[in-house]
């Protein structure tokens, strides 16, 4: 092995453990497809699908490790959001959402075949939601897993995404309880989200819960700048009509 080959091989050491390595990214490092084949023959790379590998020191990719490859190597505009992001932020104790990953991406974003077919283990489940109801780059942040970072929603955006999925993926009673924990949200970020959100339904639900919970930051929002549309929105069948926010919603009990 010549000096150049050794230098390229050392670049594999820079790849965090338990992450996926994609072929296109290796090529950017100077590791050609032919050299990738050599690395596979020598056991330095293990193929897990077309164009995707584990390096020699990794026996299994974690779900965050695969998301890392999507974001940092394949450069797909996809992030962890909704309830999954709230769990990472420590804002909810609902055990059923742990390792129940909700991924968000703009319409048209397609995940590679290796990701969709990889067996992450029985504990990890995931769904992809393609939607443009919020701008793709608004209110995101890096989350440190310990060995690498992945892009997730800030708490404020994650709440909007959870509401977007309610009541099918997240129950409205659960959302009510979650809002009771959201005492420290940042009004400036919320204002920006409310002004740029394209979903009238999500905005009305957000304001409904924030108002009912009497959260301090709610009073600092400028509602005059928020387009709440016209006409009623039916959130649930056979619900009660709330005239203030023009929604039909189930009875959530006295804790409202």
N, C-alpha and C positions, 0 to 999 in steps of 0.2 A: 504494500500500500504506500503510495507516494505522499508527499507532504500535503498536497492539495486535497487528496482524498481524506486524509486524517483531519484536516481542518473542517471539511464539510461534515464529517461524521461527528465531530465535537459539537456541531450545531444542534444535533439531536439532544444533547445534554441540556440545552437551554429550554427545551419543551417541558412544561410542567407535567408532573406525574398524573396519571389517570385522565389525561385529555386525549382527544382524537387529533390526529395529524392529517391534514388533507393534502392531496397530491399537488394541487395548484400552488399552495403555499410553500411546499418544499421546493418547487421549481423556482420560486422567487428567491429562495435561499441559495440557489445555484445547484440544487440536487435534482438532476434531470430524471426523466422517467426511466431511462436505462439504468442510472445509478440507483434509483429506488428499487428496481428489480434486483440488483445486486444486493442491496441491503436486506431485501426480503429473503433472498437465498441464504444469507448469512445469519438470519434470525434477528437482525437489528430492527426490522419493521415487520409487523404482522397485519395482513389485510383483514379488515372487518366489513368490507364492501367496496364497490367500485370507487376508486379515488380516495379511500380513507384507510388510515392505519393506526395501530397502537405502536408506540416505541417499545424497545426490548424490555424496559424496566416496568411496564404497565401491563398487568394481566387483564384488567377490566377498566372500561371507561365509565366514569360517573356521569349522571345526567348533566350536572353543571359543566363537566369536562367536555361533553359533546356540544353544549351550548357555546362554550368558549371557542370551539373550532368554527361553529357557524358564524359567530360575531367577529372574532379577531383574525381568523384566517380566511374563511370564505367571504367575509365582509357582507353578510346578509343583514338586512335591516329587520332584525327580530329581537325581542326582548322578553324577559320574564316579567309578568304583570299580574294584575288582579289579586286574587286571594293568595296565590303563590308568593307574590312580592310582599304582601302584608305579613305573611308568616315569616319571611326572611327578616323583615323589619321588627318582628316581635310584637306586632300590634294585635294579634289574635291568638287565642289558645285553642282554636278548633282543630282537634287532632285529625279529623278527616281530610283536611287540606294539606297536611304535611306530606311531602313527596307527591302531591297531586299538582303537577306543574301546568300552569296556564301560560302559554306563549302567545304573544301578540305580534302581528306583522301587518304591513300595508297590504291592500288587495293586490293580488298578482304575485306575491312572494311565495315561492314553492320551496319546500324543504327537500334536500337531497335524499335519494333513495336509501343511502346507507343509514341516515339518521332515522328514517321512518321504520326501517326493518331491524335496527339494532336492539338486542335484548338487554335492557338496562337492569333487569331484575324485577321480581314480583312487587317490590315496594314502590317502584317509580311508575307513575302513570302520567300521561301528558295529552294535552289538546292544543291545537293551533287555531287561533281566531284571527282571520284576515279581515281587517276593518280599517276604515279611514275616519272614524268618528272623532279621533283626536290626531293632531299632527304627529308624525312618526318620531320626531326628535324632541318633543316637548316633555319636560319634567322627568327626565331619565337620570340615572346615576350609576356609578360603578359600585359593585358589591364585592367585597373581599372574601373569597372562600377559604383563604389560608395559603394557597399555593398560586392562585391566579385570580383575576377579577372577571366578572361578567356584568353585562348591562341589565339593570332591572328598573322598574318604575319607582319613582319617589313615592312616598306614602300617599301624597295628595292624588297623583295620577292613578295609583293602584285602586283607590276608592272609586274613582270614576269607572275604571275598568270592571270592578266587581259589580257595580250598579248596571253596567252595560250587559252583564251576563245574568242579572237577576230578572225574574225569579227562577229561571230554568236551572242555572248552575249554582246559584247562591240564593238561599231562601231570604225572603224579605224580613222575617223575624231575626235571622242571623245578621242581616244588614243593620237592623235597628240596634242590636246589641253592639255591633262593631262601632257604630257612630257614637255610642256611649263612651267608647275608649278614646275617641279622637279629639282630645282636648287641646293638643298643641300643634294643629295644622297651621301652615303659614298662609295668611290671607292673600299675600301678593301672588303666590303660586296658584292658589285657588281661583283668584280673580282671572288670571291668564287662562287657566283651564276652562272656566265657565264661558269666557268670551270666545274662545276658539273651538269649543266643543260643538260638533255638528248635530248631536242627538238632543232634540228637544226633550224627549222622554228622560234621558239621563240627567239633564240639568234640572228638570222639575223634581225628580226623585231626590237628587242631592240636596236641593234647597228645602224640600219637605222634611227630610230627616234632620238636617242641621237646625232648622227652625224648631221642630218639635223637641229636640234634645237641648235647646237653649244654649248652644255652644257659643262661647265668648267671641270667637273669631267670626261668627256669622254676622255680627253687627258691623264688622269692618268691611264687608263686601258691598260694592256699589252695584245694586241690582238694576239700576237704570241703564247700565251698559251691557246687560245680558239679554239676548234674544230668546224669549221663552215661547215664541210662536203663538198660534191661536188654535182654538178647539180643544176638546178634552182628549186626554190620553188614558186608555184603559190598561192599567198595569196588571190587574188580576180580574177574573170573571167574578161576578156577584159580590163585588167589593163596595166600599163606601165612597161616596163622592166627596172629595176635598175641594171646596170652592176656591180656596186661596191659591192653590197650585194647579187647579183644573185637572185633577187626576182621579181615577177610580182605583182604589187600592184596598186590599184586605184589611180587616180589623186586626191591628197589631197589639191590642191589649192596652191596659192602663199604664204600662211603662212608657208609653209615648207622651 
